[in-house]
Amino acid sequence: MSGAALSRGSALPAGAAERQGLRAGVISRIGALMIDLLYVAALLGAAYLALAGFRFLRSARTFAWPQPSFQETFVAGVIVAVLMLATGWASTGRTRGMQVMGLRLVGRSGTRVGPGLAFARAVACIAFPLGLAWSAFSNRNASVQDLVFGTSVVYDWHMHVPPARTDEASAPATANS
Amino acid sequence: MADCDVAVHDVCMDRIPIGEQPDEPDNVVQLPTAGDVTEPADEEMSYEDAIAADADRLEDDASGETQPGSHIAGMMEQGVRVGAGLFAAGASALADALRTTIAHDEPEDDPDPAATLAGAGLGAAVTAAEAAAGAATKLADALGPAISWLVEPRFAKDAGEMAGGVVRVLDGQWKASQAEMVDAATSFLGALVPEITKGLAEQVDLTALVREQIDVDAIVADVDIDRILDRVDVDAIVSRVDMERVARSFPVEAVVERVDVNRAADRLDVDRVVARTDLQAVVDRLDLAAIAEEVIDEIDLPQLVRESSGIMANETIQTVRVQGMNADRLVSRLVDTVLRRQARDLVPPADGNPS
């Protein structure tokens, strides 16, 4: 999905313009999570093919398709997912799935989160994905991770990148539970 | 004509072939002289003889009898013949003028039309003179007793000689100055006629005169336009026209400004025009491959495809997002309804104002 295509959608459809900047609901966030998982799976598949190609180039006679175990695959998936989420939140405030769904992660004051906070939140999301379900019942559409790290996921279809704050790294220490 | 030596009334027309010219002119009227006058015999005769004698005398009057009336008749006949001679001289000049207008390569054996006309005029004049002489003789016979002193032998002789001399002198003067006078008259008329014509043209409104007196429509109606057009070589006329110069001087802009194109377009039956057009022939003449290549180069088709794909993707994404928003709102309302909650706080914390 190209960013240029998104940037040309200057005219927002009816019902979407007035909801920009508000906290997003559980359905949109689950959709973004699913897209992120598909993206992680695609990355794992690409990594698998890359490994197989490397093996083929290294020894074509003894080439055999890699046979990773479940544990290896799971660990690789967790690592890829954490890195993908952390990188996305720390850079633009959104992952691939959140970009498709028009969501953005912001800090306490509505600014972009720092790398440490992003990494910690990514680990928390992978470790306890059901925490996202709490956004359906929360009065502020907040997941468990949002409550822990003081973050919010809002509707933001625009392509601008919110400014970062230097005190974002200390957010987990001050977040209420 | 200078070497022509004839009688007074004998107009020398060396260019006019009026039959064979006799050595001695037979149409010369000899003026009576005193010696020619003879007294008629005064003898006793019967009534019948007197009647016959009168008849003979009347017949002899034309041949120059010396009766008193015959002298006057001869003079009148001579005057008429002189007038006819002058007319013939004029006719000769006219014949010369006409001859100059005719081509000179005509054979000499052919009769000259102008000369023939002049000869005819001369013959008519002589005939008229003879008729006038007969009438004058009768008139003289009637008036003879009253004017007998005029025809006394002595007086008649003197008058005849004087008249003959005068006539000969006048004829000689005419012959001598004929060419000069004709030239003078010709020059005079040549200068006068144009002036008269010009003056008349200035005084008379010919245009109005033609409009009032001439039925132009009737004349035009009698004109066979088709016959005229058949005789016109339009191709030759067109070939002589400098179309380039005509096209340059043609006020195209002015004509276009005066043309109501929209009105003309409204009157145009496009369907009929298209139906009569051989579109297949037009398409066959088109280099579609070159046109397509040129169009692709002009519109930057790859960029267009990218933009189209982006627009389609953007519309798809917007649809998914809107559907997600609606689903979020539906779930929130459902949960809030179950939990008996009024509304959610969806406004995130602002800068320095955490919620």
Interface residues (C-beta under 8 A of the other chain):
Chain A: M1 S2 A4 A5 L6 R8 G9 L12 P13 G15 A16 R19 G21 L22 R23 A24 G25 V26 I27 S28 G31 V100 M101 G102 V106 R108 S109 G110 T111 A136 F137 S138 N139 R140 N141 G150 S152 V154 Y155 W157
Chain B: S309 G310 I311 A313 N314 I317 Q318 V320 R321 V322 G324 M325 N326 A327 D328 R329 V331 S332 V335 L339 R341 R344 D345 L346 V347 P348 P349 A350 D351 G352 N353 P354 S355
